Amino acid sequence: MTVKVRVISQRPPGGRCTLYAGYADVLERHLKANAELVFSATRDAHGEGFPSLWLNGAAVQPADGVILMPADVLAGLTAQGMTEEALLGLAEALEAPLDRMLEMEG
């Protein structure tokens, strides 16, 4: 299955924008996804503006309504029809960008 990842970010990227770009990098490496980073001046979290992460044309929504966590990205991939086998090891890999962001914020 081909996965197209689109991250909408502000310029310069801030916390969540950087996190979502990190998720896209992980998806590119692990799933050979086609990832793109688009800059926007429109603030519309998890919608048409920044910060947002899209999988195959669908914006991924955070379970907590604020920030995408690895589980949200995995849920988005599963909703797109990705198999459990294809997702092996991805949860752990998605933790790395989150850990980096938390270290910078802390």
N, C-alpha and C positions, 0 to 999 in steps of 0.2 A: 504494500500500500504506500503510495506517495503521500507525504505530508508537506503541506505548504504552511510555513509559519510566518506571520507578519506581526512585528512589534511596532506599535505607534508610540513615539517618544517625543518629549520636549527637547529643545536644544538650548543649553547642554543638558544631557540626561541627568536626572536626579535619582533618588533612591529606588523607587519602584520601576522607573524606566530602565535603570541599569540592571536591576534584578531580572526583569522580563527579557532583556537582551541576553543576560546570562543563561536563562532558561532556553532561549532560542539557540544559543551556541551548543548547549548540551543536546538538544534535539537534533541539531545538524550532525553532531558527531555520532550519536547513538542510533538514530533512525535514518541517517542520510537525508534528513529533511531539507527542503529548499527554504531557507530563511532569508527574510529581508527586514531591514530597519527603515522605517519611514518617520521623518520628522514632521511634527505638526505644531501649530500654535493654538490649536483647539483643545481645551481641557474637557475631557469627557471620559472619565475613568471607566474602563471595561466596556467602552462603546466605540464611537467613531473617532475619538480623540485620544489624547495621552492621559495616563499610561494604560495601555491595553495590549493584550496578546491574543492573536487570532490563529485558529487552526482550521485550515481548509475553508476559509471564508466565514467562520463562526467565532465571535468573541467569546473567550473563556471567562466565566463568571466566578468570582471568589465566593466560597461558602460563607465566609464571615462578612462579605459585602465590602471589604476594604482592600485586601492584598491577596494576590494569587500565591497559593502555597503549592508545593509539589503534588499533593493529592488532587488539587483542582486541575492541574495540567494533565495528570493521569486520567482523571474523570473525563476531561475534554477529549483526550485521545481515545478512550474507550467508547465514548459517544460517537466518535467518528468511525468506529468499527475496528480499531486496533486490537489485536489479540493479546491475551495475557502473556503468551510466549514472546511476542515482540517487545513487550514492556519490561521483561526481566532485567533487573539491575538499573532501570531508569530512575526509580524513586530515589535511590541512594545518590545517583549522579546529579539529580536536580537539587539535592540538599546543599551541594557545594556553593552555588551562587547565593542561596539563602544565607548560609553561614557567613559568607564574605560580607553580605550586606549588614547582617546583625553585628559583626565585628566592627565595621566602620561606624555604625550608629552608636555602638556601646562605648 
